[in-house]
Amino acid sequence: MSAGTLYDKVWDLHTVAELPGGSTQLFIGLHLIHEVTTPQAFDGLRDLGLGVRHPERTVGTVDHIVPTTSQARPFADPLAEAMLAALERNCAEYGITLHGLGSGRQGIVHVIAPELGLTQPGMTVACGDSHTSTHGAFGAIAFGIGTSQVRDVLASQSLALGKLKVRRIWVEGRLPKGVYAKDLVLHIIRILGVKGGVGYAYEFAGPAIDALSMEERMTLCNMAIEGGARCGYVNPDATTFTYLKGRPAAPVGEAWERAMRWWSTLASGADAVFDDEVRFDASALSPTVTWGITPGQGIGVDETVPTPEQIEPNERPIAEEAYRYMDLVPGAPIAGLPVDVCFIGSCTNGRLSDLQAAAVVARGRHVAPGIRAFVVPGSEQVAAAAEAEGLDAVFKAAGFEWREPGCSMCLAMNPDRLEGRQISASSSNRNFKGRQGSVSGRTLLMSPAMVAAAAVTGHVSDVRTLLAS
């Protein structure tokens, strides 16, 4: 069993009680909420005659259902309007901070909490959204929860959970030019599988991880859940502290100095014991694209769609399903595959550095004829920062649409959707059947820079060739 890891330290610090069934009652330091998983949770509180135990530890925003073309109220979709109205009423009634539309702090929940400094090392973070693992980038234990668990956290500020094993994912080298954190995590999921992390927390470590920016680390941890891990994290270091310093919710003065000293003690020690370890070499990677219907079905852009013989026997049934659904021929190159829609955004890749990387590709080029391409900042702060740099002008000049912040085409809960058999080049996190709004729509996951490359060429392209020209 693991010992001396950050996961073990944070778990022990937040343990309230060991429960008779073998699980742990764990205190939740930060609870993030949005409009989709909270209406029933608050109704559950009222049904039980309960209040919110620590409203100051819960923070809300609206992201999943908001339109990105016009956010004028009321929304055209009456269900979306009702969900937002319910969130507003519930936060007002229980004294919960809500970063709503036009506040300057609204955005995707996993984007705004870090940029506001709410997410900090040593925390336990919970949210009714599977990609809460994002916050582990700061040296926190962060996990998604269901609606009934949202109710439980509101009522008690704690959860009953079973402790995970810890797998260290050690990454040597450095990412080459044109290869990003998104490529790294897609490659890791390709090798370990979408179920490989079940029962584990992933600790991402090694020289390649140390060299990543905080936003790149967030991308990595965001998709730990796609590899089956309940959470993923990176040990806090100088990069973490530099990112957090001066943010609205970060400690100041002597409290900041004390916090840094304490945060530094949380990192997994040299004598830490892990339940498992796997190693990768970042310098050997190429831009990665998914060809199938799970995030684990990915290949390098310079590779071909695997044949059944190249796939493990137990993975062949879903590969056969993917061939049929995606209309791909085994052995065919992925480069050159035509696309219809190009989406840059999401909690995985909707931060400023993601838009900057895509803008490098878009600058001086133009979206190919017949391609619908759009950029959706992850928050109002990201949008403001991008516009201050002129990135919106770069994208508009290149023929991209510049949208309002929200989850957008990552999932089918708002007007941004695929139609029919369209193929999407997407910087989001899931390529499941129907994920982007059409029951027959097809999704290719890739980095924002790769999406921009697909947009300007009209097909899957190796971004490295565009960066070199």
N, C-alpha and C positions, 0 to 999 in steps of 0.2 A: 504494500500500500504506500502511496506517495507520502512524503514527509518533508517539511522545510521549504515547500514551494510557496509562491505567492498565493496560489489557490488555497492551500492548507491554512496559511496565516490569516487570510481574510475570512475564511469560513469559521475558524475558531473564534476570531474577534467578534463575529456577529451571531454566534450560537446563543440562543436564549435557553433552550432545553433540548434534551434528547428524549424523543417521544417513544411510547411503548412499542409502536410498530416498527421501530428501527430508523425512522426518518428524524430529521433535525428541524426544530423550530428556529428559523433563521430571521433575524432582524433585517429589514430592507431600508437602506440608507436613503435611496432616491427612487421615487415612483413616478414614472412618466406616463401620461395618459393622452389619448386622442379621441376623436369622435366616433370611431367604429366599435371599439370593444368596451365602451363605458356606459352607454344608456342602460343596458340590462344590469350592469354591476351596481349602479346607483339605485336602480329599482330594487335590487336585492337587499341593499342596505335598508331601504325604507320598509320593505316587507318584514325584516327582522327587527325593526325598531332601533337600528344602530346608526351611529354617526361616523365621521371620519376621524380616526385616532390622532393623526399628525398631519393636518392639512398643509403645514409648512414644508413637509417633505414630498409633497406631490406637486407636479408642474404639468400643465396641459398645453396643447397646441392643436391646430387643425391641419391635416395634411392629405389623408387618403382620398377624400371625396371632393376636394375643392377643384373647380375647373381652373385651367391655366390660361385660358384666353381672356375671359372676363370674370372677375370675382365680385361683381356687383350683386348686392343682396336685394330680394331673395334669389337664390340660385334657380336656374331653370328646372333642375331636377328636384321635385318636392321632397323626395326621400333624403337627398343630400342636405337640403335646407333644414329638414326636421332633425337630422342627426347633429348638425352644427348648433342649432338652437337648443337642443337638449344638453349639449356639452356646456354651452354658455350658462344655461339656467343652473345646472348642477354645480359648476365651479363657483358661481355667485352664491348659491345657497350654502355651500360648505366652506367658503373662504379659501378656495384653491386658486393659485395664480394661473391665469390663462393668457398665453401669447396668441392673440387672435389676429385676424386679417387686418392689415394696415397698422399694426402695432410697431412695426419695425423689427420685431423679433419672431414673427411667425415663420414656420417652415416645417420641413420633415422632422419628426421628433428626434431622430438619431443624428440630425445635423445641428439643430438648435441647442440641445443640451451641452454638447462639447463647446460650441462657439460662445456660449454664455458662461462657461466655466462651471456649470452645474455638475458635470461628470468629473470626478477626481479620483486619484489613486486610493486604494484601500476600501472603496465603497462596495456595497452590494446594490445593484441597479436592476429594477424590474419594470417591464412594460408589456402591455397586451399586444405585442408584435414580435414575431419570431426573430427579427433582425436586431433585437436589443443587444445581441452579442457584440455589436459595433463598439459599445462603450468599454469593452475589455481592453481596447487599445491604450487606455490610460492606467492600466494596472488595477482594474476593477473586476469583480465577478458580476457579469451582467447576463441576463437571460430573459427570454420571452415567456409570457404566461397566458393562460386562458382567461375568459371572462369571469368565471367563478373565482379564480385566483385574484383578479383585479379587485373584486369585491372584498376578498379576504385581506388584501394589503390595505385597502382603504379603511377597513374596520379595525385591523389589529397591528398594522405596520410590520407584519411578519408573514412567513409562509412555511408550510411543512414541506421539506424537500429531502431527497436522498442525496448523499454525497457522491460526487463523481470521481472516477479515476483521472489521473493527469497524464497526458501524452505530450512530451516535448517534441516540437517540430523544429529541428535545427537547420538553418539555411546558411550555407557558406557562400562566399563570393559576393558579387554585386550585380544588380540587374543591368543588362546592356541597354544602350540607347534604343528607344522605341519599344522597350519591354517595361511593363508597369506592375504595380502591386496586384492589379486585377488578373494579369497573366499568371503571376505567381500563385495566387490562390486557386485559380482554375486548374493549374497544373497539379497542385497538391490534391485537389479533389479528384482529378482524373486518376492519379496514382493510388490514393487511399480509398476512393470510392465514396458514394453518397451516404453509405451506411457505416463507413469505416470509423467514424468518430462516435458512434452510439455508445453511451455510457461514459464518455470522456469529456474533460475540459482540455482544450488545446493551448499549450504555451508555445507561442512563436518566439524563437530566439536565434541567436547566431549573428555573425557579421553583417549578413544581408538585411536582417531585421533591424539591427542597430542603425543602419544607414538610411532607413526609411523615414520620411517625414511623418508627423502625426496623422495627416490626412490619408497617407498611404497605409499606415497601420490600421486606421479605421476601416478602410476597404478590406484589408486582410481579415480582421476580426468579424466584420459584417457578414462574410460568407462562410465563417466557421460552421454555422448552422446548416449550410448546404452540404457540408461534408458529414453531417450527422452529429457533430459535437454540440452539446447544449450551450457551451460558451467557449470563447477563445480570448486570449489576453496576451499582452506584451508587458514585460517588466518596466516600471517607470524609471526614467533616466533624465538626463539633462534636456533632451529633446522634449520630453513631456512637460518639464517644468517651464521651459521657455515658452511653449505654446500656452500654458495656463496663466502665466503671470500677467496681471493687469486685466484679466477678464472679469466681467461684472460680479460673478459669484465667487471668485477666487479670494483666498485670504489676503490680507494686506499687512504691511509693516512687520512687526515681530511675529505675528501669527503666521505670516507667509514663511518666515525663516524656520519656525517650529514645524510647520507643515512639511516643508521640503526635507528636513532632517528625518521626520517620521516616515514620510513616503519612501525615502531611500532604504529604510530598514525592511520594507515589504518585499523587495525583489527576492526571487528564489536564490538561496545561498549556494555557494560552491559545493556544499555537501548535501544539497537537496536530492531527494530520492524520487524518481519518476516511475510510474507504472509501465511506461513504454517510451521509446524514442525512435524517431525516424529522421533521416537526413536527406537534404536536397542541396543542389548546387545552382544558385541563381544565375551564374554566368553562362550556364548551358541552355537557358530558356530562350524561346522565340515567342512572338505574339501568339496568343492562344484564342481559338474560336470554338464555341460549342457547335456540334453538328447534329445533335440529337434532341431528346426531350427531357434530359436531366442535366444538371450542371456538371456531372461527372463525365458526360460524353463530350469531351473536348479534345482538340488536336492543335498542333502548331499550324500557323497559317501556311507553312511550306509543306505540310503533310497532306495525305489523302485520307478520305473517309475509310475507316478500318473495315476490312472484310470480316465475315463471320469467323474465319479461321484465326484471325488476329485477336479475337475477343475471348475472354474466359467463358467456358461452357455455361456457367450459371448466369452470365450477363447476356447471353445470346438472345433469349426471348425478348428482352426490352430493346436490344439493338435491332432486331427484326421489326419490332413495332415502330422504332424510330425511322428506319429506312422507309417504311410505308408512309408514315405521317409526314415526314419531311420531304418525301419525294427525291431522295438521294440514292445514288448508285454506289455501292461499296467499291472502293478503289479509286473513286473519282477525286480530283483535287478539290479542296474547299475554296482556294483562291479562284476568283473569277465567277463565283456563284452570284447571280444577280439578286439585288435586294429592292424593296419597294419603299420601306420606311426606315428612317434613321433617327433614333432617340438617344439623346445625351441628357442624363439626369439620374434621379433615384437616390435612396439613402446610401447606396453603394458608391456612386460616382457622380454626385451632384454638388460637390464642393468646389471652391475657387480653383484649386490646383487642377482639378479634373477639367474645368472649363478652359483653363490656361493651356493645358496640353492639347485639347481639341482645337483651340483657336490657332495654335502654331500650324496645324495642318490646313485649317480652313483659310488662313490669311492668303490673299492673292489668288485663290482658286474659287470655283463656283460649283454649287450642287449640280449634279448631273441631271439631264432632262428626265422628267417623269418621276423623280425621287422626291418624296416628302420628308423633309429633315427639320427637326426642331430641338431647341435647347431649353431645358427647364432647370433653373437654379434651385438648389436644395433649400434655400431660405431667403427671406427678405434681406438679410445681411449679406448673403452670398451675392444676390442680385445687385445690391448697391455697390459692393466692392468690385464686381465684374464690370459694372457700368462706369465706375470711376476710372477703371483701366482702359475703357473703350472696347471691351470684349464684345459687348452687344453689337456695336457698330461693325466689328470684324465679321461676326456671324451673319448679320443682316446683309452686308455687302456680298457675302458668299452665297446668299439665297436660303439661309436657315431662318426659321421662325424663332423669335425670342419671346419666351413665355413667362407667365407669373409663377411663383414658387408653389410646389406641391409634389405629390408622388407621381402624378401624371401616368404615363403609359407603362410604368412598372407593373401595374395590376389593373384589373378591369373594374374599378370603383369610381370612375369619373369619365367625362366625355372623351378622353384621349384613348382611342382603341384601334386595333387593327380591324380590317374589313376583309372578309372572305379568306382567300388563301395567301394573302400578303405575307412577304418575308420581311422581318424586322431585324436590322442590325441594332442591338440594344446594349446600353451600358448598365443595365439593371442586373438583377441577381437570380432570376428564375426563368427557365425556358420551358416550363410545363405546358402541356396542351391547354389552350384556352387562356393562359395566364394574361395575355395582353388584349383580351377582349373579344376575340373571334374564336369560335369553337374549332375552326380549321386553320387559324393563323399560325405562322411559324416564326420562332424566335432564335436568333443567333446571338449569344452573349459574347461580349468583347470589351476591351478598354475604350474609354471615350475617344482617344486618339484614333483607334481602329475604326470606331463608328464614323468619325469625321472622314477618314480615308475612304470608307465605303460610300459615304454621301457624295463625295466629289468625283468618284470614279463610277459609281452606279453598281458596284459589285464588291464582294469581299476582296480586300487588297492588303498587301503587306505594307503597313505604315512606314516601315524602315526605308522603303524605296522613295517615299514622298519626302521624308525628313532629310534624305541625302540629296535631293534635287534642289 
